[in-house]
Amino acid sequence: MSFSESDKTRILRLKSSIASYYNLQMKKIGDRQLEALFYENCVISGGCISSMFHDEPVQDIDLYATSEKAVKIIKDYIVNSGKNIKSAEMYTLDADGNKVNTGSTQALVTLNAVTLTNDIQFIYIDTWDKCKNNFDFIHCMPHYDLAAQKLYISESQFDAIKNKKLIPTGKVEVKQKRLEKYQKRGWGLYDIELKTAQYNWADGVPGFTGFTAQEISQIIPTVI
């Protein structure tokens, strides 16, 4: 399997969409210092990339820092300043188990990440190279390097996105809630036992090739 000319065009369009959408979201908070920290140290990855490919609403954009030092610096900047952190309404349950608004809100800061008011989520549980090993499906694996302005995507990752195939990475157990979330959006499950599948990511998923991510401008040298 290899990228067709049509695939290359669609990937370049996707690359442009990611950059444009991210820039638009960052303008909403107008924090130049944070923007610089993200630009110099982060990559975009996760389900937002497949959502943009299919022109579907993007729930949030996940950013990952590429070094431990950057993880700490960015986390401290966001959390300690308290600026632009998104808040969620707090609920309690009544006697019937229904949600009741308590009238208060809570900042979306967890042990793993913080969500900003522009729906950008900075993941600080670990660096990008370690976090990606905890991804459940291969369509979440492509990443866009903000500083290099390059999208890295493999043939199998692109095929999974294009055809809405749910293919597990084999690294972690797939949660039923995650599975149902994608199936409701029209994704089909690749025929493999999710909970017992244990194979080496470097070897790829049986029946699929092209697992080494490529930057598309290396395939089309005229693209900068």
C-alpha positions in Angstrom: 0.0 0.0 0.0 1.2 3.5 -0.8 -0.2 7.0 -1.0 -2.0 7.7 -4.3 -1.8 11.1 -5.8 -5.4 11.8 -4.6 -4.3 10.7 -1.0 -1.3 13.1 -1.1 -3.6 16.0 -2.1 -6.0 15.2 0.7 -3.2 14.9 3.2 -1.8 18.3 2.2 -5.3 19.8 2.6 -5.6 18.1 6.0 -2.2 19.6 7.0 -3.4 23.1 6.0 -6.7 22.6 7.9 -4.9 21.6 11.1 -2.6 24.7 11.0 -5.5 27.0 10.2 -7.8 25.7 12.9 -5.1 25.7 15.5 -4.2 29.3 14.7 -7.8 30.4 14.8 -8.3 28.8 18.2 -5.1 30.4 19.7 -6.3 33.9 18.5 -9.3 33.5 20.7 -7.2 33.8 23.9 -4.6 36.2 22.6 -1.8 34.9 24.8 1.5 35.5 22.9 3.7 34.0 25.5 1.7 30.8 25.7 1.5 30.7 21.9 5.3 30.9 21.7 5.7 28.1 24.3 3.3 25.8 22.3 4.9 26.7 19.0 8.4 25.9 20.1 7.7 22.8 22.1 4.5 21.0 21.1 2.8 18.7 18.6 -0.9 18.2 17.9 -2.2 14.7 17.9 -5.3 12.6 18.7 -8.8 12.3 17.4 -9.0 16.0 16.3 -7.0 15.1 13.2 -9.5 12.6 11.9 -12.4 15.0 12.8 -10.8 17.7 10.6 -10.3 15.2 7.8 -14.0 14.4 7.7 -15.1 18.0 8.3 -16.7 17.1 11.6 -16.9 19.2 14.7 -13.7 19.3 16.7 -14.3 18.7 20.4 -10.8 19.7 21.5 -7.2 19.8 20.2 -4.7 17.8 22.2 -1.2 19.3 22.5 1.8 17.3 23.8 5.2 18.7 24.7 8.3 17.1 23.3 10.5 17.3 26.3 10.2 16.9 30.1 11.4 20.5 30.6 8.8 21.9 28.3 6.0 19.8 30.0 6.9 21.5 33.4 7.3 25.0 32.0 4.1 25.0 30.1 2.1 23.4 32.8 3.4 25.8 35.4 2.7 28.8 33.2 -1.0 27.8 32.6 -1.9 26.4 36.0 -0.1 29.0 38.1 -1.4 32.0 36.1 -4.9 30.6 36.1 -5.6 32.4 32.8 -7.8 31.1 30.1 -8.6 27.9 31.9 -12.0 26.5 30.9 -14.6 25.8 33.6 -17.4 23.3 33.7 -20.7 23.4 35.5 -20.8 21.2 38.6 -23.6 18.8 39.2 -24.9 16.5 41.9 -27.4 13.7 41.7 -30.9 13.7 43.0 -32.8 10.8 44.6 -33.7 9.5 41.1 -30.1 9.7 39.9 -30.7 12.8 37.7 -28.1 15.5 37.4 -28.9 18.7 39.3 -26.8 21.9 38.6 -25.2 23.0 41.9 -24.8 26.6 40.6 -21.0 26.4 40.8 -18.2 25.7 38.3 -14.8 23.9 38.5 -11.7 24.6 36.4 -10.9 21.8 34.0 -7.5 21.0 35.5 -6.8 17.3 36.2 -3.8 15.1 37.0 -3.3 14.6 33.3 -4.2 17.8 31.5 -5.7 21.2 31.5 -8.3 22.5 29.1 -8.3 26.1 27.9 -11.2 28.3 27.0 -10.4 27.9 23.3 -10.8 24.0 23.7 -7.1 23.4 23.4 -6.1 20.7 25.9 -2.5 20.6 27.0 -1.6 17.0 28.1 1.1 17.1 30.8 1.1 13.6 32.2 4.2 13.0 30.2 6.1 13.9 27.0 4.7 13.2 23.5 7.0 10.2 22.8 5.7 8.4 25.9 2.0 9.5 25.7 1.6 8.1 22.2 2.3 4.6 23.5 -1.0 4.9 25.4 -3.1 5.6 22.3 -5.8 3.0 21.7 -6.5 3.4 17.9 -4.0 4.0 15.1 -6.1 6.7 13.6 -5.2 8.9 16.6 -1.4 8.5 16.0 -0.6 11.1 13.3 0.9 14.2 14.7 1.5 17.8 13.5 4.7 19.4 14.6 4.0 23.1 15.3 7.5 24.4 15.0 8.4 22.4 11.9 4.9 22.9 10.4 4.9 19.3 9.3 2.3 16.6 9.5 3.6 13.0 10.1 1.2 10.3 9.1 1.7 6.7 8.0 -0.1 4.9 5.2 -2.1 2.7 7.6 -3.0 5.6 9.8 -4.3 7.5 6.8 -6.2 4.5 5.5 -7.8 4.1 8.9 -8.9 7.7 9.0 -10.1 7.8 5.4 -12.2 4.7 5.7 -13.2 5.2 9.4 -11.6 1.9 10.5 -11.1 1.3 14.2 -7.8 -0.5 14.4 -6.3 -0.9 17.9 -2.7 -0.2 18.5 -2.4 -3.2 20.7 -0.7 -1.1 23.3 -3.6 -0.6 25.7 -7.0 -2.1 26.3 -9.8 -0.4 24.3 -12.5 1.1 26.6 -16.0 0.2 25.7 -17.0 3.9 26.0 -14.4 4.9 23.5 -15.5 2.2 21.1 -19.1 3.2 21.3 -18.2 6.9 20.8 -16.6 6.1 17.4 -19.2 3.6 16.3 -21.9 6.2 16.8 -20.0 8.4 14.4 -19.9 5.7 11.7 -16.5 4.1 12.4 -16.3 0.3 11.9 -14.3 -2.1 14.0 -11.5 -4.0 12.4 -11.9 -7.7 13.0 -9.4 -8.2 15.8 -9.8 -9.2 19.5 -9.4 -5.9 21.3 -8.8 -7.0 24.8 -6.3 -9.8 24.1 -4.5 -8.4 21.1 -0.8 -8.2 22.1 1.6 -7.4 19.2 4.6 -5.2 18.8 3.7 -1.8 17.4 6.9 -1.9 15.3 5.6 -5.1 13.6 2.3 -3.4 12.9 -1.2 -4.8 12.9 -1.7 -8.1 11.1 -2.9 -7.5 7.6 -1.7 -3.8 7.5 1.5 -2.3 6.1 3.0 1.1 6.0 3.2 1.9 9.7 6.2 4.2 9.6 4.9 7.8 9.7 6.1 10.0 6.9 6.0 13.8 6.4 4.2 14.4 3.2 6.6 17.0 1.9 9.2 14.3 1.8 7.0 12.4 -0.6 6.3 15.5 -2.6 9.6 17.3 -2.6 8.2 20.5 -4.1 6.1 21.1 -1.0 7.7 23.3 1.7 
